[in-house]
Each structure stands twice: as structure tokens, then as C-alpha cells.
């Protein structure tokens, strides 16, 4: 599959920068501060991130197992369709 690559022009870059600046201004206003340097950053401990990372990896493994089961089921369905097509063609 080919993906269309959008060229980055100077006007597009300026637009992206302005959008990000607006997001930063909105962030500072939500916390009621005038200067973006005074905004408190939300910090999380590494152990919390590690736990969520483990959960994500486990979920990917579960999805892979489910995907394999579904692929096996699709394979059986395709084989059954093939047999039925041959039977229909034979009877016609």
C-alpha cells in the first residue's frame, strides 16, 4: 500500500507552529497562570508507567492469540466454501 506524503510547506509549518502555540496558551489559561514557565507539569512515577506498559504488552499478546484463532476460523470457512463451490459446479 502506498501512503500519500504531504509536503511540508512554509505556510503549513507556520500554521502548525501557531496551532501548537495556541494549545500552550490554552494550557496555561486552564491552570490560571499567565506565563507558561509557571505551569506545573504533571509528573508520574516510573513504576506506574511500567505497570501500564506491562498491561499493554499483555493485551497485545492476547490480541495476537485471538487474531490467530480468527484466521484459523476464516481458513476453515474458505475451505468449506471451496468444497461447496465444487459441489455446485459438479451438479450443474
ZAPAGU-995714 format. One record per atom (N, C-alpha, C, O): residue number from 1; chain; residue in one letter; y, z, x. Coordinates in steps of 0.2 Angstrom, whole numbers, always signed. Last residue first. Layout:
<pts>
  nr kette rest     v     w     u
 NUM     A    A     Y     Z     X
...
</pts>
This chain:
<pts>
  nr kette rest     v     w     u
  92     A    X  -144   -58  -121
  92     A    X  -140   -64  -124
  92     A    X  -143   -70  -122
  92     A    X  -140   -76  -125
  91     A    X  -152   -50  -114
  91     A    X  -153   -51  -121
  91     A    X  -149   -56  -124
  91     A    X  -151   -59  -129
  90     A    X  -146   -50  -101
  90     A    X  -153   -52  -102
  90     A    X  -155   -54  -109
  90     A    X  -158   -58  -110
  89     A    X  -134   -44  -104
  89     A    X  -134   -51  -101
  89     A    X  -141   -54  -102
  89     A    X  -142   -60  -104
  88     A    X  -138   -31  -107
  88     A    X  -134   -35  -112
  88     A    X  -135   -43  -110
  88     A    X  -136   -47  -114
  87     A    X  -143   -27   -95
  87     A    X  -147   -27  -101
  87     A    X  -144   -32  -106
  87     A    X  -148   -36  -109
  86     A    X  -132   -28   -87
  86     A    X  -138   -32   -85
  86     A    X  -142   -33   -91
  86     A    X  -145   -38   -93
  85     A    X  -124   -18   -93
  85     A    X  -122   -25   -92
  85     A    X  -128   -30   -91
  85     A    X  -128   -35   -94
  84     A    X  -132    -7   -90
  84     A    X  -131    -9   -97
  84     A    X  -129   -16   -97
  84     A    X  -131   -20  -102
  83     A    X  -131    -6   -76
  83     A    X  -138    -7   -80
  83     A    X  -137    -9   -87
  83     A    X  -141   -14   -89
  82     A    X  -118    -3   -75
  82     A    X  -121    -9   -72
  82     A    X  -127   -11   -75
  82     A    X  -129   -17   -77
  81     A    X  -116    +9   -82
  81     A    X  -113    +3   -84
  81     A    X  -116    -4   -82
  81     A    X  -117    -8   -85
  80     A    X  -123   +17   -73
  80     A    X  -126   +16   -79
  80     A    X  -123   +10   -83
  80     A    X  -126    +6   -86
  79     A    X  -115   +16   -61
  79     A    X  -122   +13   -61
  79     A    X  -125   +12   -68
  79     A    X  -128    +7   -69
  78     A    X  -104   +22   -66
  78     A    X  -103   +15   -64
  78     A    X  -110   +12   -64
  78     A    X  -111    +6   -66
  77     A    X  -108   +35   -68
  77     A    X  -106   +31   -74
  77     A    X  -106   +24   -72
  77     A    X  -108   +19   -76
  76     A    X  -111   +38   -55
  76     A    X  -117   +38   -60
  76     A    X  -115   +34   -66
  76     A    X  -119   +30   -68
  75     A    X   -98   +38   -50
  75     A    X  -103   +34   -47
  75     A    X  -109   +33   -52
  75     A    X  -111   +27   -53
  74     A    X   -92   +48   -57
  74     A    X   -90   +41   -58
  74     A    X   -95   +36   -55
  74     A    X   -96   +31   -58
  73     A    X   -99   +59   -51
  73     A    X  -100   +58   -58
  73     A    X   -98   +51   -60
  73     A    X  -101   +47   -64
  72     A    X   -95   +59   -38
  72     A    X  -102   +58   -39
  72     A    X  -103   +56   -47
  72     A    X  -107   +52   -48
  71     A    X   -81   +61   -41
  71     A    X   -83   +55   -38
  71     A    X   -90   +53   -39
  71     A    X   -92   +48   -40
  70     A    X   -82   +75   -45
  70     A    X   -80   +69   -50
  70     A    X   -82   +62   -47
  70     A    X   -83   +58   -51
  69     A    X   -87   +81   -33
  69     A    X   -91   +81   -40
  69     A    X   -89   +75   -44
  69     A    X   -93   +72   -47
  68     A    X   -76   +78   -25
  68     A    X   -82   +76   -23
  68     A    X   -87   +76   -29
  68     A    X   -90   +71   -31
  67     A    X   -66   +86   -32
  67     A    X   -65   +79   -31
  67     A    X   -72   +75   -30
  67     A    X   -73   +70   -32
  66     A    X   -71   +99   -30
  66     A    X   -70   +96   -37
  66     A    X   -70   +88   -37
  66     A    X   -73   +85   -41
  65     A    X   -69  +100   -16
  65     A    X   -76  +100   -19
  65     A    X   -76   +97   -26
  65     A    X   -80   +94   -28
  64     A    X   -55   +99   -15
  64     A    X   -59   +94   -12
  64     A    X   -66   +94   -15
  64     A    X   -69   +89   -16
  63     A    X   -51  +110   -22
  63     A    X   -49  +103   -25
  63     A    X   -54   +98   -22
  63     A    X   -56   +93   -25
  62     A    X   -56  +120   -13
  62     A    X   -58  +119   -20
  62     A    X   -57  +113   -23
  62     A    X   -61  +110   -26
  61     A    X   -47  +117    -2
  61     A    X   -54  +116    -1
  61     A    X   -58  +116    -8
  61     A    X   -62  +112    -9
  60     A    X   -35  +120    -8
  60     A    X   -36  +113    -5
  60     A    X   -44  +112    -5
  60     A    X   -46  +106    -7
  59     A    X   -36  +133    -9
  59     A    X   -35  +129   -15
  59     A    X   -37  +122   -14
  59     A    X   -40  +118   -18
  58     A    X   -37  +137    +4
  58     A    X   -42  +138    +0
  58     A    X   -42  +134    -6
  58     A    X   -47  +131    -8
  57     A    X   -23  +134    +8
  57     A    X   -29  +131   +11
  57     A    X   -35  +131    +7
  57     A    X   -39  +127    +6
  56     A    X   -16  +143    -1
  56     A    X   -15  +135    -1
  56     A    X   -21  +132    +2
  56     A    X   -24  +127    -1
  55     A    X   -20  +155    +4
  55     A    X   -22  +153    -3
  55     A    X   -21  +146    -4
  55     A    X   -25  +143    -7
  54     A    X   -15  +155   +17
  54     A    X   -22  +155   +16
  54     A    X   -24  +153    +9
  54     A    X   -29  +149    +8
  53     A    X    -1  +155   +13
  53     A    X    -4  +149   +17
  53     A    X   -12  +149   +16
  53     A    X   -15  +143   +15
  52     A    X    +0  +167    +8
  52     A    X    +1  +161    +4
  52     A    X    -2  +155    +7
  52     A    X    -4  +151    +3
  51     A    X    -2  +175   +20
  51     A    X    -7  +175   +14
  51     A    X    -6  +169    +9
  51     A    X   -11  +167    +7
  50     A    X    +8  +171   +28
  50     A    X    +1  +169   +30
  50     A    X    -4  +170   +24
  50     A    X    -8  +166   +23
  49     A    X   +19  +176   +21
  49     A    X   +18  +168   +22
  49     A    X   +11  +167   +24
  49     A    X    +8  +162   +21
  48     A    X   +17  +189   +23
  48     A    X   +17  +186   +16
  48     A    X   +16  +179   +16
  48     A    X   +13  +176   +12
  47     A    X   +18  +191   +36
  47     A    X   +11  +192   +33
  47     A    X   +11  +189   +26
  47     A    X    +6  +187   +24
  46     A    X   +31  +188   +40
  46     A    X   +26  +183   +41
  46     A    X   +19  +184   +38
  46     A    X   +16  +180   +36
  45     A    X   +43  +192   +27
  45     A    X   +39  +194   +32
  45     A    X   +33  +189   +33
  45     A    X   +31  +185   +29
  44     A    X   +58  +184   +23
  44     A    X   +51  +186   +21
  44     A    X   +47  +187   +27
  44     A    X   +48  +184   +33
  43     A    X   +75  +184   +19
  43     A    X   +70  +184   +24
  43     A    X   +63  +187   +21
  43     A    X   +63  +192   +17
  42     A    X   +89  +176   +13
  42     A    X   +83  +179   +11
  42     A    X   +77  +179   +16
  42     A    X   +75  +173   +18
  41     A    X  +105  +179   +20
  41     A    X   +99  +175   +20
  41     A    X   +93  +179   +17
  41     A    X   +92  +185   +19
  40     A    X  +120  +182   +13
  40     A    X  +114  +185   +16
  40     A    X  +108  +180   +15
  40     A    X  +107  +178    +9
  39     A    X  +135  +174   +18
  39     A    X  +130  +174   +14
  39     A    X  +124  +177   +17
  39     A    X  +122  +176   +23
  38     A    X  +145  +172   +27
  38     A    X  +144  +179   +25
  38     A    X  +139  +180   +20
  38     A    X  +137  +185   +18
  37     A    X  +146  +159   +30
  37     A    X  +143  +163   +35
  37     A    X  +142  +170   +33
  37     A    X  +138  +174   +36
  36     A    X  +153  +154   +19
  36     A    X  +146  +153   +19
  36     A    X  +143  +157   +25
  36     A    X  +137  +158   +24
  35     A    X  +165  +163   +10
  35     A    X  +163  +160   +17
  35     A    X  +155  +159   +17
  35     A    X  +152  +164   +16
  34     A    X  +166  +170    -2
  34     A    X  +170  +164    -1
  34     A    X  +167  +160    +5
  34     A    X  +168  +154    +5
  33     A    X  +153  +175   -13
  33     A    X  +156  +176    -7
  33     A    X  +160  +169    -6
  33     A    X  +158  +164    -8
  32     A    X  +144  +176   -24
  32     A    X  +151  +179   -25
  32     A    X  +155  +179   -18
  32     A    X  +159  +184   -17
  31     A    X  +133  +169   -24
  31     A    X  +132  +176   -21
  31     A    X  +139  +179   -22
  31     A    X  +140  +185   -19
  30     A    X  +137  +157   -29
  30     A    X  +132  +161   -33
  30     A    X  +132  +168   -31
  30     A    X  +130  +173   -35
  29     A    X  +145  +152   -19
  29     A    X  +148  +155   -25
  29     A    X  +143  +159   -29
  29     A    X  +145  +163   -33
  28     A    X  +135  +148   -10
  28     A    X  +140  +154    -8
  28     A    X  +143  +157   -14
  28     A    X  +145  +163   -15
  27     A    X  +129  +138   -17
  27     A    X  +125  +144   -15
  27     A    X  +130  +150   -13
  27     A    X  +128  +155   -15
  26     A    X  +140  +129   -18
  26     A    X  +137  +132   -24
  26     A    X  +133  +138   -22
  26     A    X  +133  +143   -26
  25     A    X  +141  +125    -5
  25     A    X  +147  +129    -8
  25     A    X  +144  +132   -14
  25     A    X  +146  +138   -16
  24     A    X  +129  +119    -3
  24     A    X  +130  +125    +1
  24     A    X  +136  +129    -2
  24     A    X  +136  +135    -3
  23     A    X  +130  +108   -12
  23     A    X  +125  +113   -13
  23     A    X  +126  +120    -9
  23     A    X  +125  +125   -12
  22     A    X  +140  +101    -5
  22     A    X  +142  +104   -12
  22     A    X  +136  +109   -14
  22     A    X  +138  +114   -17
  21     A    X  +134   +98    +6
  21     A    X  +140  +102    +7
  21     A    X  +141  +105    +0
  21     A    X  +143  +111    +0
  20     A    X  +125   +89    +1
  20     A    X  +122   +95    +4
  20     A    X  +128  +100    +5
  20     A    X  +127  +106    +4
  19     A    X  +134   +79    -4
  19     A    X  +129   +82    -8
  19     A    X  +127   +89    -5
  19     A    X  +127   +94    -9
  18     A    X  +140   +75    +8
  18     A    X  +144   +78    +3
  18     A    X  +139   +81    -2
  18     A    X  +141   +87    -4
  17     A    X  +128   +69   +15
  17     A    X  +132   +75   +18
  17     A    X  +136   +78   +12
  17     A    X  +136   +84   +12
  16     A    X  +125   +58    +6
  16     A    X  +120   +64    +7
  16     A    X  +124   +70   +10
  16     A    X  +122   +76    +8
  15     A    X  +137   +51    +7
  15     A    X  +135   +53    +1
  15     A    X  +130   +59    +2
  15     A    X  +131   +64    -2
  14     A    X  +136   +47   +21
  14     A    X  +142   +51   +19
  14     A    X  +140   +54   +12
  14     A    X  +142   +60   +11
  13     A    X  +124   +39   +20
  13     A    X  +124   +45   +24
  13     A    X  +130   +50   +22
  13     A    X  +129   +56   +22
  12     A    X  +129   +29   +12
  12     A    X  +124   +33   +10
  12     A    X  +123   +39   +13
  12     A    X  +122   +45   +10
  11     A    X  +139   +23   +21
  11     A    X  +141   +26   +14
  11     A    X  +135   +31   +11
  11     A    X  +137   +36    +8
  10     A    X  +131   +19   +31
  10     A    X  +136   +24   +32
  10     A    X  +138   +27   +26
  10     A    X  +139   +33   +26
   9     A    X  +113   +18   +26
   9     A    X  +120   +15   +27
   9     A    X  +125   +21   +29
   9     A    X  +123   +27   +27
   8     A    X   +97   +16   +28
   8     A    X  +102   +22   +28
   8     A    X  +109   +19   +30
   8     A    X  +110   +17   +36
   7     A    X   +86    +7   +18
   7     A    X   +90    +8   +24
   7     A    X   +96   +13   +23
   7     A    X   +99   +13   +17
   6     A    X   +71   +12   +12
   6     A    X   +78   +11   +10
   6     A    X   +82   +12   +16
   6     A    X   +81   +17   +20
   5     A    X   +56    +4   +11
   5     A    X   +60    +8   +15
   5     A    X   +67    +7   +14
   5     A    X   +70    +1   +14
   4     A    X   +43    +4    +0
   4     A    X   +49    +1    +2
   4     A    X   +53    +6    +6
   4     A    X   +53   +12    +4
   3     A    X   +26    +4    +6
   3     A    X   +32    +8    +3
   3     A    X   +38    +4    +5
   3     A    X   +39    +2   +10
   2     A    X   +11    -4    +2
   2     A    X   +17    -4    +6
   2     A    X   +22    +0    +2
   2     A    X   +23    +0    -4
   1     A    X    -6    +0    +4
   1     A    X    +0    +0    +0
   1     A    X    +6    +0    +4
   1     A    X    +7    +3   +10
</pts>
